[in-house]
Amino acid sequence: MLLNQINSPADLKKLTVSEMETLAAEIRGFLIEKLSRTGGHLAPNLGVVELTLALHYMFDSPTDKFIFDVGHQSYVHKILTGRKERFDTLRKYKGLCGYVKMSESEHDVWEAGHSSTSLSAAMGMAISRDLKGEDNKIVAIIGDGALTGGMALEAMNHIGHERKNLTVVLNDNEMSIAPNVGALHNYLSKIRTDKHYHKAKEELEGLLKRIPAIGGTLAKTAERLKDSLKYLFVSGVWFEELGFTYFGPVDGHNLSQLLETFRQAEKVNGPVLIHVITVKGKGYSPAEEDSQAWHGGGPYKIESGEYVKAVGPKMYTEIFGDALIELAEKDERIVAVTPAMPSGSGLLKFADKFPKRMIDVGIAEQHAATLCAALALEGMKPVFAVYSTFMQRSYDQIVHDICRQNTNVVFAIDRAGFVGADGETHQGVYDIAFMRSIPNMVLMMPKDENELRNMMKTAIDYNEGPIAVRYPRLNGLGVKMDKTMKPIPIGTWETVREGEKFAILAAGAPMLELAQQTAELLKTEGIQPRIVNARFLKPLDENMLMELYEGGYHMLTLEEGAVRGGFGSAVLEFYAERGLYGVKVKPIGIPDYFVEHGSPKEQRQEVGLTPERIVTELKSMLPRRRQRA
């Protein structure tokens, strides 16, 4: 196999175009086979095989820098840069990362797990290169979905103004995770389907070349004529008006065409945009037919194209989606808003039932947040369904437009806590700290799927400002569900296990389970901690906190979130503000570093969210016995 001979980009440059086509087929087979066992982003990587081969053939990485937007489409890049032997460890604990990772290879020069960052990074590297007097190439690879992100458009505006030498490869597969939406998507579709594009552009340029340049006046006239005619004939004019030289559209699976386009682009001074058309999931029919389902997932059966799914209760995501439908049937104010995540956020059934009340804004979290604020001010009940990690991108809008104006926006925060294989760029562990610090915000987390439903009812009924419910990327516990949803009094906790001397205040289902496991270990030692479902992270249950203080309880708080500024900090602040120092409070959560990929169980083990560690911490609160003299 040719693939066995490729251990670095230098090996690739020895191949003919025909041999690279053979290699492309081998790489697809390799990815399909390896990811069937590890899971991962199959469809995005199958779509960029030829494109990645062409990039490494034409450029000299790592001197020339490749900046992959998001980074989940970098598997082929990893294969070509000496990491194919590690693919059995992909997305596993201490194994190969599913995104670009600088510690893995010198060929990885930029890390990202969120979209629309590549163009800003490319511009920063181009400015640095020029200031240092270097002459390497900078290439940003961005998808058409990521191009809709406001940050990408801000960067394009800056790049076009400064006219730096860099190349933008627009990988256009008509998808982000879900099908793309918006005016820019429609514009790219026009270019994509314009069969007369190449001919019109060539004829226009040929016509202008035949005009004799007799004097400066006629030359200027010719240039004005070109500017006028290109609006009639030349697709891609929007990019050209932004200052880019546009090439395309190019068949992203035709190596000869890709290589020739890159050669032509090298002759141009200033920024270049190469518009490449690819098929997401190329070469594996299940992924081609449903690239949304195959964007990223777990292990699967190659022959049937069926995912290997664990049997168990519904996931919290699905529970949320079903509850929202039930509530929306009775309340016409409810509108669901998602930033390009209708499937991942459990809203596909909602979209089918209420298409006019389902708003997918594309990869635009900032816009989504402010949109929700305006919807709420006009009497609607917007539900912003978003992953915790992506909600970070809209922080200013949450502060300035939602909370400051005290609008009735509901946040449905999915993937709260550890997310497993997606790792550090996707961990949902910072929202407690940054949400609880904002005035007017209410923040909840359920102990099980039944309480999630009741929290959704609580959120919809709440009309005094923004309210958020966060839930993990897990299956529910299989508990009995109430026939009708019931609102929960704001700021109230519940004791789920009576005890004495110690109290464990647990935030959310995974931490409540951890508290119960801890209590079982302590039974043999005659220690029975009280376990509290601390379901409101803001406001706290002040009555119970005072009861625990007056009862002389030592407390330990559990949260699958950053311990600095988190739920435990809020409890400490409560007592400190009142000058109440007679009891010990120990916050347990995620320490001050980024936790890498692995299973949630392995991630909890790494940071000490284990029954054994909690037992040790509780025992450390016991009074020390005095030693005999």
Secondary structure, DSSP 4 states (H G I P E B T S, - for coil): --GGG-SSHHHHTTS-HHHHHHHHHHHHHHHHHHHHHH-B-HHHHHTTHHHHHHHHHHS-TTTSEEEESSSTT-HHHHIIIIIGGGGGGTTSTTS--SS--TTT-TT-----SSSS-HHHHHHHHHHHHHHTT----EEEEEETTGGGSHHHHHHHHHHHHHT---EEEEEE-SBSSSBP-SHHHHHHHHHHH-TTHHHHHHHHHHHHHHS---HHHHHHHHHHHHHHHHHHH-TTHHHHHTTPEEEEEEETT-HHHHHHHHHHHHT--S-EEEEEE--TTTT-HHHHHTTTTTSSBS-EETTTTEE----SSPBHHHHHHHHHHHHHTT-TTEEEEESS-TTTTT-HHHHHH-GGGEEE--S-HHHHHHHHHHHHHTT-EEEEEEEHHHHGGGHHHIIIIIITTT--PEEEEES-B--STTGGGT-B-SHHHHHHTSTT-EEE--SSHHHHHHHHHHHHH--SS-EEEE--SSB---PPPPSS-----TT--EEEE--SSEEEEE-SHHHHHHHHHHHHHHHTTT---EEEE--EEES--HHHHHHHHHTT-EEEEEEEEESTTSHHHHHHHHHHHTT--SS-EEEEEE-SS---SS-HHHHHHHHT-SHHHHHHHHHHTSPPPPPP-
